[in-house]
Amino acid sequence: MKIGIVGLPNVGKSTLFNAVTRSRGAKAENFPFCTIDPNIGIVEVPDERIPQLKEVAKTDKVIPAVVEFVDIAGLVKGASIGEGLGNQFLSHIRECDAIAQVIRVFEDSNVTHVHDIVDPKRDIEIIETELILADAQTLEKRLAKAESDAKSGDKEKKDYAQLLRKIQTSLGEGKKILDQNITEEEMSQLKDLHFLTAKPLLYIANVHENEIGLMDEAELRQRLGLGANERIIPISAKIEEELGSLTNEEAQIFLEELGLKETGLNALIKAAYDTLGLQTYFTAGVKEVRAWTIHKGDTAPKAAGVIHTDFEKGFIRAEVVFWRDLVECGSEAKAREKGLVRTEGKDYVVKDGDVMHFLFSS
C-alpha cells in the first residue's frame, strides 16, 4: 500500500513524514517548497497479533505488513497549470493507492502560511480544485482520441467516449471522480488513466499539541466542511515527532498522559486499510510469522496468489485457523486436537486474522 502525503506548503507534511517513518529524510523548514523531490519511507503496520503468533510458532523471525509513504512537495493554487513546482509532483500522486491530505488547523505566528491566514476549509478546496483540474487535463487528451475512435461506429468505442464526456461534465462542475456516479465496470475502463480524484482520500488534520487530546471530531468535521462518510484523522505532527524518539513503554505512558488511545500513525494506517478495503491474514511456522495484505472479500486462491502466483494457479485447498484460537491453544497441534483447524476450498472467503497454510500443485 502506497499513500501520498499532500497539502499546501508549511502545513506539516514533512514533519509528519519524518515522524511516522522515524527518519529525517524530509526537510521540514519554515518556508514554502522545502521538499523538492518526493521523500519515500517504509513503515511497518503495527499489529498486536504478530508477537503473540511469534510465541506460538516459536520463531525469531517476523515479517509485518508495510505501508509506503510518499511526501510530495507542497501544492499551491495553479499547480495544475505549472504554478509553484507544478505538475511534476502531481505525477507522483498517480502512483499512490490513496491520498492523505494534510490540513493545518492550528495558529502559530512562528510558522508562516502560504496564504497568510489559517483557513483549513479553503486549503482543502484549493488542493482538491487542483486535483480536479489535473484530471480534466488528463481526460481532455484521452477524450480527443476516444471521440475520433467512436466515429468508426463501434459500440464499445462510442460508449467509452460517452463515459469520458459524462466525467468531463462532472469534473467541470467541481465533482471528484470518486463522488461521481460511476459503476465498478466503468471504473475498470478508466484504470489506465490514473485519475487523481478517483483515489480514496484521507484528511489529516494537523492540530496543536495542546489540543489533540481534546479534539471534538464532529466539530472538526464541520469546520473543515467534510461529509459524514469522509475520513478525518486528527494528528499532532509535533507529538508524533516526539513519540518517534521514545521507547514503546515511554510512548504508551506519554499517550495516556495526553488522553490518547493510540498514535496518529496507527490511526492513519487503520483508516487507510479500512478506506481501501484491506485486511490481513497470516502464515505462521518455525521459519517465520508473516502478515499478508489482501482485499476484503478475497477468496483463498486469491490470498494464496499474494505469496506467489503459482499458489493461486495450482491451489488445491487451505488449512485455516483463526489467530486467537491458535494463540489460546498454544500450538497448532492442540488447535487440531480441538478441531479448530479447518480445511477450506476455492470458494472460502478469507477473514481478517486467519492463519493459513496452502496446498497447491506445481
N, C-alpha and C positions, 0 to 999 in steps of 0.2 A: 504494500500500500504506500502510495506516494502522496503527500499533502503539500500543496504550495501555500506558503505564508505570504499574503499580500496586504497592502494598505497604503495609505498616504505616507510621505516621508515623516520621520520622527514620531511615529505612534507607538513604538516599542517593539517592532518586528524583530530586529536583530538582537535586542536584549532578550526577548522571549526565545528566539532560536538558540542563542548561546546557553540559556538556562536549561531548556528541555534536552539539548544534546550534550550538556555538561562540557561545553567547549568554549573556546574564544575565537571560533572560526569566522564569525561575522563581526565586522566593525560596528560599534554602537556609539556614534558620535552625535553631538548636538548640532547637526546641520544636515540639510537635505542631500540625498543621494550618496550617503557614506557607504552604501552597498552598491557595488558596480556589477561584478559577476555574481551569479547566484551561488549561495553557500548551501552545501548539501550535508546533512547529518543523519546518521542511522541511530534509531532509538529502540531499545528493547521494549516490547509490550509487557507492562507489569502484569503478572498473573500469579496469584497466591496458590494456585493448584500445582504449579510446577515443582516447588520444593517438596510438597507432600508426595507427589508421584516419584520424585527422585529417591525418597526414603524407601518407598515400597519396592522400586526397581533395583535398589542397591547399586546405583551407578554414580559416578562422579561427573558425568558429562550431561549437561542440559543445553538445549538449543531453543530459546524462546522465539516467538514470532517477533518481527521487527516492523517498524514504520520508518519511512524515509521522509524527512522534512526538507523542503527547499525554500530558502529565504530569498525572496525576489526583491529587487530594488523598488523603492517607493514609487508608486504611480501618481501622476498628477492629472488634473483636468487637461484634456487634449492629448493624452498618451496614445490614443488610437491613431492619431494623425502625426505622431512623432514628437509631441511636446515632452519636456523633461528628458528622460532617457528612452522614451518612446516604445515602439512596437517590439524591439528586440527582446524585451522582458516578457511581453505577453506570450511569446513563443514558448518560454519556459513553463508557463502555466498549462499549456496544452498537453504537456507530458504527464501532468498530475492526475490522480484519481479524484481528488477533492480539493476544494479551495477553502483555506481558512483566512477569513478577512479580519485583520486586527484593527480595532477601533479604539482610539484613545478617549477615555471617558473623564479622566481626572484633569484638573487645572494645576499647572506648575509654571510659575513665571521664569523658572530656570531652564525650562525645556521649550524651545521655540516650536511654533506650529506654523506649517506652511501657509495657512490661511489666517494667521494671527489669532483668530478666536476659536476655541474648542467647541465644536458642534458635531457630535458623532453621527447624528442623523444625516446631516449634509454630507459628511465624509463618506457614508455608505452609498448615498445617491451618486456621488462623483465617481467612485470606483465602479459601481455597477453600470453606470452610463457608459464608461469607457469599455467595459467588457462587452456590453451590448453593441456598441459601435464597431468594436473589433470583429464581432461575429457577423455584423451586417456587411463588413468589407469582405470577409471570407465567403459569405453566401453570394454576394454580388458576382464574384469571379466564377463560382460554380454555376450560378443561375444562367449566365450568358451561354455557357456550353450546353446546359440542360435544355434550354429553350430551342437551341439550334438542333439538338438531337431529337427533340419532340416533333419536329417538322416531318420526320420520317413516317409519322402516323403510328409508330409502335406504342401500344397501350401503356406498357410499363414505363417507357420514357416520358410519355405525356403525364402520367400520374406523378412521376418523380418531379417533373418541372412544376406541376401544380402544388406539390408539397412544399417545394422551396419558395414559391410565391406566397403561400399561406404563412410560412415562417417569416418571410421578409416583411409582410404586413404587420405581424405581431411585434417584431423587433422594432419596427418604425413607431409602434405605439408604446415603446418602452417596456415590453414584456420579455423577461428572460425566457430562454427556450425551455428551461426546467418548469416554468409556470404555464407553458402553452399546452393546449390540448392535443398532445402528440402520442400516438399509440406506441407500444413497445416495438412493433414491427417497423413502424416508420422511423423510430429512433435508431434501429439497427441499420437502416439505409443511410443514416447521417453520420455513422460512426467514424468514417474516414475523414470527415471534415473537422473533427476535434473541436467542436464548438465550446467556447469557454463557459457560456451561461447554461450549458447542458450538464455541467458538472455539479455534484452536490456541494452546497455552500454552507460552511460553518462560520459563525460570528464569534470572535474572541474579543470580549470587552476588557481592555486593559484598564483596570481600576487602581485607585490609590491603595497602598499597602495598609493604610489605617481603616479602609472601608470594606476590604474584601470579606471579612467575617460577618459584616452587617448587610451584605447585598440583598436587596429585595428583587428577585428575578423578574417578577411581574412588572414592577415599576421600571426596571431597567429596559425590559422589552418594549414598554410603552414609550419610553424616552427615545429609543432607537427607531421606533416606528416599525417593529418587526411583528409578523403574524404569529399566531399560536403554534403553528407547525414548524417554524424556523428555529434552528438550534442555536442557542446562545450559551457561551461558556465564559463566566466572569473569571478573570485571571489577573493577578498582580505580577507583572513581569519581574518586578524588583524582588518580590518574595520568592518567586520560582528561582531566581538567580541565587538568593541566599540559601535556599534548600539544596541547591546543587553542590554546595560546599560542605554539607553536613552528612554524618553517617545516617543510616536508616533509623536507628534508635533516636538520634538527636532530631531528625526531621519529623518523626512521629510526635515527639514532645512539643516541638515548635508548632506543628499543625493544630494540636489540641489547645495550645495557648491562644491561637488565633480563632478557635471555634470552627475549624475546617475538618471535614472527614477525610479528604484526600488531596493530593497535589493537583494543581491545574493541569499538569501533563497527563495524569491518569484520567481526569475528567474529559480532556480533549480527545484522547485515544478512544475512550469508551463511546463518546459521541460520534467519532468518525466511524468506528466499527458499526454502530447502530445505523447511522445515516447511509452507509454503503451496503448495509445488509450482510455484514460479515460475521463469522463466528469461528470458534477454534475447536479442533479435535486434536488428540494426542496419539503418538506412538510411544510406547514405554517398554524398555528392556534393559538388560545388563549393559548393552552397548551405549545407550543414551535414552534420555527422555526428550522428546521434541514436540513443539507446538506447530500445528499447520493451520493456515488461514484459508477458509473456504467461504462460499456464499451460503446463506440460509436457504434451505430447500435442495441443496446438492445431494445427490444420491451417493451410495457407497462407491460405485465405479468412478464417479467424478472426483470424489475425495481422494481416491487412490491415485488418480491421474496427477494430482498436485505433487506427489512424491516422484512419480515417473510415468510418462505416457504409456509405457509397456504395461504398467499395473492396471491402467484403465482398459486397454485393449484386450488383455488376457484375463480380466477379472473373473474369478470363479465364485468366491464368497469372502465374507469378512467375519472375523470374530470380534465381538463388541462387548465391552463392559463399561458402565458409567464410572467416571473417575472417583466419585465419592464412595461408591460401593467397593471399588478396588482398594481405596485408602483404608476404609473401615475394616475390610477383611485382612489387610496387612500383606497379602500376597496374591498373585494370580491363581496359584494352586487352591487356596482357600476360597477364592471367589468362584472357581469352577466347582468345587465341592458343594457350594451353596446354590449352584445353578444360576449364578449371576452373569456368567459369560455366555452370550448368545451367538448363534450363527445366523447371519443375515445375508440375503441375496442382493441381486441387482437393483431391486426396487426400494431398498431400505433408504430412508431419508435420514441423513446423519444429524445428530443433535449436538448442540454445544456441550463440550465436556466429555464426549465419547472417547474412550481409549480403544484403538483399533489395531488389528493385525490383519493383513490382506493375504489371501491365497490367490495365485494367478498362474496361468500357463504361459510359457515363453514361446 
